[in-house]
Each structure stands twice: as structure tokens, then as C-alpha cells.
Amino acid sequence: MTTEKYQNSFPLPDESPEKIDKIMSDAYFGAQKFYLLKTALELKIFDYLSDPKTSEELSSILDLDPVLTELMLKSLYELGIISIASKNGETHYINTNGSDNYLKTDSKYSKAPSISASFNSMDRWVKLSEIMGSSKSEIMENVFFPEIIKRMANDAKCWELQKTVEYVSKFSEFKSAKKLLDIAGGHGLYGISLGMLNENLDAFVFDLPEVTVETKKFIEKYNAKNVDTVQGNFFTDEFGENYDVVFSSYNPGGKNPKVAEKVYRALNLGGIFVTKQAFPKLSSQSTSDNLNNMEWNFSSFNATGKGLVRYTFDTDLTFEEYVSYLEELGFEILETKPVYELIEFSEEMFPNNIIVAKKIK
């Protein structure tokens, strides 16, 4: 009897598909969570869960499929976004404190508008093939007003504003300050909040004319009688003079040496410059960095040339270069701190830093 050697028609490749399968599995699971939260916000689920409700009650109120409603609520519970309470032998769902504060649309700390905006940004990833094969679209400055200003205000109020103001207020130079400028201040909440902590302080918010229209609404809302606006473009206009504090938070000119020179000219001797900016590592090769840099390069910006790395522009200095440049101008660096330490988060996505510099010559 002869034995023929078996020939496999499908020989094993050199490497298993495990890595590819895991990437796809993680991406698909992430997309499920993404659209789960997107739909929950669109349906205003969290607006109805300030009081405990069964899934049947919620599906009846919103005219939703009862099976899918139950599974959605179970999923939100497993994600830690809502809680479960037992009442009369039935399972009731209710918001956590975080959901009440940040996901209800009528909360003064609601992040729902900015989260919804991030959902809309995903449309660009859906069109990635088209973007990669065509020229980038121009982002016109007027798209930022007024909705983005309102979203930025809501985001600022969700922790970072309070922690930043608390940090700045510890400096003796701020306590004795009489005049403060918040450059590219947008909503003006930093100037407003700092003005509340120093009753002898007159605060001014410097920004484009279209932005200051929105700034004035916030000034009126919080009855900030010691806060006013100054219209201008920080790339082309001077800031004025005789300021004791100049404050800057996350703006396109935040790492620009020419803007730093104008800050120096605007400050009194002994005054302080407080700037909080994103300083991404130019050499980072992580997956998240590369993907974020791709998104940054989906479009162009018409105020100044964008750099290849997210949150950078052609004229920007690195963190180390910027600190050295401030010292060359005549500043003493009083303190630098990673923003995640300032706001007491366990980690952060981007390497943001706050710098406090005093004009000494």
C-alpha cells in the first residue's frame, strides 16, 4: 500500500491574523460605544434620568423600542455613566452625579454641546479617502462664532477654569495687580473669574471684533462690572500698555515669539505673564499622536500657517525654546507646571503646560 503525502491547499501564512483581528475588534467596540453615547445624547436620555425610571417608563416616554432601550441602559450602566437603583422590586436607572453635571443639556456645566461637536468631526474621518485625495478645505475664522465660543465656555467651566484661577490667585503679583489683560480670551470667563477674586482689578478681554460681541454677553450674564473688552487681532495689533497681569489660554499665538514680544511691551515692570498652552512633542510616534496629527492636517487655517503637528503653527517655539525666549526678553520664570497636575487629572491626552513669568527688566 502506498501512502501519498497530503498537500494542504491552504498553507498557513507565516503570521497569524491575531493582531489584525484585535485592532478591528477594539475599533468596532469603540465605535459601538461612540454611537451609543451619540444616540443617548441625541435622544436626551440623561435629561430624563435625573429621577429614577425603569426602562419601560423611559421607552414609553420617548416612544422607543423597549428591548433596545433596556439594552442601551444596561450598557450605559456598565460604562459607569448611569446607576441602578431597586424600587418596588423593579430595576430603575438614574444618572450618576457626573452625568447630571456634564451630560444633561440644561446643566450649566453641560459638555453635551462639545461632545456633539466631536461627533460631527468624525464625519471627516468617514470621508478620509476623499480628503487624502483632494486639496484641504479652508477653515474660515467666522465659523468659530458664536457657537464655538459657547462650547469653549462650557468646557472651561467643567473644572479647568476653576483650577487655573485658583492657581493664578496664589501669586502675590496677582493679589496686588490693578490691571489685567486676557489675550484671545474668547468667552472672557478667565478675566471674569480673576476679576471676582481681586476687587481692585480691572480686567480686559482682547479678541477679534466678532468674538467680543459674544464676550460682552458673558460679561453681562455674570454682572462683571470690572471687566471690559478690547477689539483687535493679536497677530497684527499691539495689546496696549500698563498691565500688571497678561493671561493667555490655548490660542494660535500662544507659542509665537512676536506675540510674546507684544506681551512684554504691554506689561509693567514686575508684572506677570501667565500662559497655558499645548506643547506637543514634535518627535512623538505614538498611534494617537499620528492620528491626531492627521486630523489636524485635514484642513488649513487662514490666520497663519499651520504646522504639521497638532496645535502647532509655522512660527511656534517648542516648550523649551519658548521658556528660553521669555528669559531672553527679560522675564524671570517663576514656575512651570503640566496642566494635568494643575487640574488634578490622572492623565491627559496632550502635553499642555502653564508658564508663569515675571517681567524683571
N, C-alpha and C positions, 0 to 999 in steps of 0.2 A: 504494500500500500504506500503510495507516495503522498507526502504532505506538502501542499503548496503554501508558500509563505503568504500570510494575509497582508494585503496592501490597503492601508487606510486612504479612502478618497479625500478625507479632510484632515490632513496632518495638523497637529497643534501648532499655533504660532509660537514664537519664542517667548512672548509675554502674555499673561492673562489679561482679560478686559476689566479686572477689578478696579483699577484706578479710574478708568473712564466711567464705569458704572457708578462709582461713588460720587464723582463730580456731578454726573447727571442726576443722581438721587438727591444729593444735597441741594442742587439748583431747583429741582422740581418741588422739593419740600419747602424750600424758601419761597418759591412762587406761590405755593398754596397758602402759606402764612401771609404773604404780601396781599393777595387778593381777598383773603378772609378779613383782614383789618380794613382794607379799602372798602369792601362792601358793608362792613359793620358801621363805618363812619358815614357812608352814603345813606344808609338806612336810619342813621341816628340812633342806633341801638343803645348807646351809652346815655343818651338823653332820657331814655325810658327806664333805666335801671338804677336811678338814684334811690328808688324804693324797690324792695324785693318783688320779683314776678316769676311765675312759672313759665316754662317755655310755651305752654298752651296759651297763657294770657298774652304773652308778647306776640306770638304768631297771629292771634286774633286781632290785637290792636293794630298791627302793621299789615294784616292780610297777607301773611307769608305761609309758605309750606311748613306744616308743623314738624315733619320729620327733619327737614333741613335746618329749621330753627333750633331744634333740640341739639342737633349735632354741632351747629355753629356755637351755641352757648357752652357746650361741653369743651369745645376746642379753645374758646377764649378763656375758660376756666383753667385748662391745662397750661395755657401760656401765662397764667398769672395776672390776667388783665381784669377778670371779674372773680367774684367769690360766690360760694354756695352756702345757703342757709336752709335749715329744715324748719318748716312751718306747717302745723297740722298734718304732719306725716308726708308732706309733699316737698319736693326739691324746688327751692326758689333761687334765682340768680340775682346778684346785686353788684354794683360797681365796687371796686376797691377805692381807697382814698385817691390813689394815683389817677384812676380813670375818671373819678368825679372832678378832679382838678384839671386834668390835661386833655381828656377826650370828649367831654361834654361841650357842645357848641356854644352854650351860653355862659361857660365859666370864664372869668376874667384872666385865667391862666391857660386857656384852651390852646393846645397845639394842633387841633384839628385842621385849621386852615393851612399851616405849613406842611403838615403830613400829607394833606390832599394835594398840595402843590408838588410834593416829591413824587406822588403817584403820577401826576401829569408829566413830570420829567421823564418817567420811564418810557413814554411814547417815543422818545428819541432813540432809546435802545431797540425798540421794535423796528425802527427804520434805519438801523445801523448800516445795513448793506447800501442803502441809498446815500447815507451821509458819507460813507467811506469812498463812494464812487463819484461824488459831486463836490462842488465848492461849498464852503461853510457859509451859513446864513449869518447876516449881521444882527447883533443884538442892539437894538436902538435904546438909548437911555430912557425914553419915556415909558418903556414897558415896566419900569420899576415903580411907577406911581399910579394910583396911591396904594394898590393892594399889597405890593411887596413891603412897603413901609409898615403897614398894619401887621403883616405877618412877622416882620422882624421885631416889632414891638412886643407882640405876644411871646415870641421865643425868648426875648431878653428878660421878660418878667418871670419866665419859668426858671428861676434860680440864679442865672449868671449875673443879671443886673444887680441883685441884692448883694451877692458875694463880692462883686467888683467894687461897688460903692463902699461896702464895709471895709474892704482892704484899703482903698484910697484914703478913707477918712482917718486912718491911723497916723498918717504922716503930718508932722507939725506944720509943714509948709502949706498943707491944705487947710488946716484949722485956722491959720492966720490969713488965708487968702481973701482978697476982696473982689477979684475979677477972674472969671473962668471962661475958657473957650472950648467948646466941643466941636472939633472939625469933622465935617462929613457926618454930623450927628443924626441925620435922618429923623426918626421919631422924637429925638430930644430927651428920652427918658433918663439918660445918664446925667445930662445937665440938670434936669428937673429934680432927680433924686439927690444929686450932690448939693443942689441949692437948698433942699429941705434940711440937710444936715449942718449947713453953715448959714445962719440967718443974716450974716454980714456979707454974703457972697452975691454978686450979680453974675449970672451965667448967660452965655450967648451960644447959640447953636448955628454953626456955619455950614451952609449947604446950598445946593442949586436952588434957584427960584421955585421950580416945580415941587421940590421936596419941602421947602419951608412952608408952603401952603398947608401941607399935612402936619408939619411940626407945630404950627400955631394951634391946630385942633387939639393936640395933646397938651399943649401949654394951657389952653383954656379948660380942658377937661379936668386937669389936676390943679387948677387955680394957682398956677405957679407965677406969681406976680414979679418975682425977681429973675425971670427967665425971658429972654427975647431972641430973635433970630437975626442972622446976618446973611444976606444973599451973596453967593459967589461960587467960583469954581476953584477948588484947591490946587488944581494943576496950573492955573494961569493967574490967579489973583492972590494978592497979599492978604494976610489974616487980620491986619491991624496991629495994635501995639498995647503995651502996658498991662499984659495979662500976668496973673500970678500962677495960674494953672492952665495948661493946654492938655486936653484929653482927646484921645483918638481910639476908636474901636472898630476893627475889621473893615477897612476901606481900601480901595485900589491904590491909594497913595501912601499907604501905611509903612512901606519899606523903601520909599523913593527918597533919595538924598536931597533933591531940590525941595521937596516938601519939608524935610527935616530942617533945612536952612531957613525956611519961612517960619517954622515953629520957633527956632532960635531967635529970630528977629522980633517975633511977637511977644516973647517972654521978658518980664522984668528980671534983673539980676537977682538970683536967689529963688526964682520961680521954678516950678517943676513941670516936666513933660511926662505924662502917663500915656503909654501907648500899648494897646493889646491887639496883637496881630497873629495871623497864621504864618509860620515859618517852616514850610515843608522841607524835608530833606531832599536835596536835588538828586542824590545818588541812590535813593531807596529803590529796591527792586521787588518789593512785596506785590502780591497779586492785587490787593486792594489799592495800593498806590498806582499801579499801572492802569487799573480800571477807572479810578477816579481821574487820572490824568487824561485818559481817553475822553471821558465825559467833558472835562474842561476844554478839550480841543474840538468838541463837536461844533462850536460856534466861535465867532470872533467878537471883539469888543471895541466899540468905536471911540472910546476916550483915550486909550493908549494901547500900545502893542502888548498882547498877552504873551507870557512866557509859555514854555512847553509843559511846565509843571503846574499843577493845580494851585490856584490862589497866588500866582506869581505873574509879574509883568516885566517887560524888557529892561526897565530901569531899576528893578528891585535889587536890594542887597540881601545877602544871607543874614541870619541872626548875628553871627559873629562879626560880619562886616558892618552891620548896622550899629551894633554896640560900639565898635571901634570908631565909626564915623561920628557918632554923637560925642564921643570923648574928644575927637579932633576939633569939633565945632566949639567946644567949651563947656560941655556937660560933664558932671560927675554922676556916674551910675550909682544910684542909691540902692537899687535892688532889682533883680530879675527873678521871675518865677514862672514855671509851667502853669498854664491855665487850669489844667486838671487838678493841680494842688490847690489852686485858689478856690475853685468851686467844689472841691472835695469829692470829685467823681473818682471811681476806682481806676478808670482808664479813659482814654479819649482816642478818637479816630485820627485826629490831625495834631501835629506838634505846634500848638499855639503857645505863645509866651506873652507875658506882660513885663514891660520895662518901665521903671521909674527913674528919671534922670533930672538932675538939678543943674540949672544954668549957673556956673560959678565964675565965668569971665566973659 
